Amino acid sequence: MARFYDYRFQERKEDDKGAYWNHTDLADKSALVEQSFDNKDTLHVPGDWNSQDRQFLHYEGTVWYQRYFDKPQVKDGETVYLYFGAANYEAHVYLNGKKLGMHKGGFTAFDFKVPQGLLKDKDNFLV
């Protein structure tokens, strides 16, 4: 699922419960939060957003991707990396509300080491 956002992105604090990288179940639907992934806009990955829907043809702002995944089978003490084939042009990556890092450079592969204890058995939230 993707979320489109104003291109004037200013990073919020990691513990901000209303930020994109924190999955927030809102009790008060009128609360001011930055995000809502519960919308109709979805994109196929890998792929670019500009060619997937006519409404995004000339869009030049920020897009946030999110997905849930379960922990892969790993041995105790084994190092885990999240690998990305490419992102154009700048990517800020968060896992379960913790920033893993940032990458700049279109069409180049990159990865981030996942800190020990950050992965959950089920429903890891990647943004």
Secondary structure as UniProt FT lines:
FT   STRAND          2..5
FT   TURN            14..15
FT   TURN            17..18
FT   TURN            20..21
FT   TURN            29..30
FT   TURN            50..52
FT   HELIX           54..56
FT   TURN            57..58
FT   STRAND          62..65
FT   STRAND          67..69
FT   TURN            76..77
FT   STRAND          80..84
FT   STRAND          90..95
FT   TURN            96..97
FT   STRAND          98..104
FT   TURN            106..107
FT   STRAND          110..114
FT   TURN            116..117
FT   STRAND          124..126
//
